[in-house]
Each structure stands twice: as C-alpha cells, then as structure tokens.
Amino acid sequence: MVFRKKFRDRIQNLEELSAYSVAVWRSIYDRFPEDEILNDLLAKLKEQSQVFKSLWKNIISSKRRLVLFLEEMIKAKSNNTEFTLHYE
C-alpha cells in the first residue's frame, strides 16, 4: 500500500494493485497467523489505512462465502441432491 498521495496519484491501476497486494499479504498471513511481527504489522496497517482495512475485510468475506458454498456442495452431494449455482 502506498500512503503518500503524490505516489498514489502516479499509479494508474491503484485499485487493482491495492486489492492484489492485500490478497497476497493475506495469503502470507494465513500461513503464519501466530507470527507476532505479522500481527503487529496487520494492526498498524488497519489503523493507518481505511482502504487496507476495507480490502482486508472484503477478502475475509469472500473466503467465508467460498467456505459456505463448499460446505453446501458437500452436503448436497452426500444427500444426492442437485443444486443450481447462481453467481453475480
């Protein structure tokens, strides 16, 4: 994440870059959730950047939706139930 406005203004695809950067960071964090340094950095990033905080929350929400979908798929398969996938 780039905190200085002068640098943010120079990046043409800032939204995509930000989302990608947070997703990569999230994947690293998921591998080492107990790491003290990562937890300290996470707290600071959430405190300093509302954009980071929002993107982090959206990634968690997306993961939850995926887990719920997979759980429903497993239940349907075990019950020999067919289902229709709806997406946006």
C-alpha positions in Angstrom: 0.0 0.0 0.0 1.2 3.4 -0.8 0.4 6.0 1.8 1.7 9.2 0.2 -0.8 10.8 -2.0 1.8 12.1 -4.5 2.8 8.4 -5.2 -0.8 7.1 -5.3 -1.7 9.7 -7.9 1.0 8.4 -10.2 -0.2 4.7 -10.2 -2.8 4.2 -12.9 -4.2 0.9 -11.6 -4.1 1.7 -7.9 -7.3 -0.1 -7.1 -6.3 -3.3 -8.7 -2.8 -3.1 -7.3 -4.1 -2.5 -3.8 -6.6 -5.4 -4.0 -3.9 -7.7 -5.3 -1.3 -6.6 -2.7 -3.7 -7.1 0.2 -4.7 -10.6 -1.2 -1.1 -11.6 -1.4 -0.4 -10.2 2.1 -3.5 -12.1 3.3 -2.2 -15.4 1.9 1.1 -14.9 3.7 -0.7 -14.0 6.9 -2.9 -17.1 6.7 0.2 -19.3 6.6 1.6 -17.8 9.8 -1.3 -16.4 11.8 0.6 -16.6 15.1 3.6 -14.6 13.9 4.0 -11.6 16.2 5.6 -9.4 13.6 2.8 -10.0 11.1 0.1 -9.4 13.7 1.8 -6.1 14.7 2.0 -5.0 11.0 -1.6 -6.0 10.5 -2.7 -3.9 13.4 -0.7 -0.9 12.1 -2.0 -1.2 8.5 -5.6 -1.4 9.7 -5.0 1.6 11.9 -3.3 3.7 9.2 -5.3 2.9 6.2 -9.1 2.7 5.8 -8.5 1.3 2.3 -6.4 -1.6 3.6 -9.0 -2.3 6.4 -11.8 -2.4 3.9 -9.9 -4.7 1.4 -8.9 -7.0 4.3 -12.5 -7.3 5.4 -13.7 -8.0 1.8 -11.1 -10.8 1.4 -12.3 -12.4 4.7 -15.9 -12.1 3.5 -15.0 -13.7 0.1 -13.3 -16.6 1.9 -16.3 -17.1 4.1 -18.7 -17.2 1.1 -16.4 -19.8 -0.6 -16.3 -22.0 2.5 -20.1 -21.8 2.9 -20.5 -22.7 -0.8 -18.2 -25.7 -0.5 -20.0 -26.9 2.7 -23.3 -26.7 0.9 -21.9 -28.5 -2.1 -20.6 -31.3 0.1 -24.0 -31.6 1.9 -25.8 -31.7 -1.4 -23.5 -34.4 -2.8 -23.8 -36.5 0.4 -27.7 -36.3 0.1 -27.6 -36.9 -3.6 -29.3 -33.5 -4.0 -28.8 -31.4 -7.1 -28.4 -27.7 -6.8 -28.1 -24.7 -9.1 -25.2 -22.3 -8.8 -26.2 -18.6 -9.0 -23.5 -16.0 -9.4 -23.2 -12.3 -9.9 
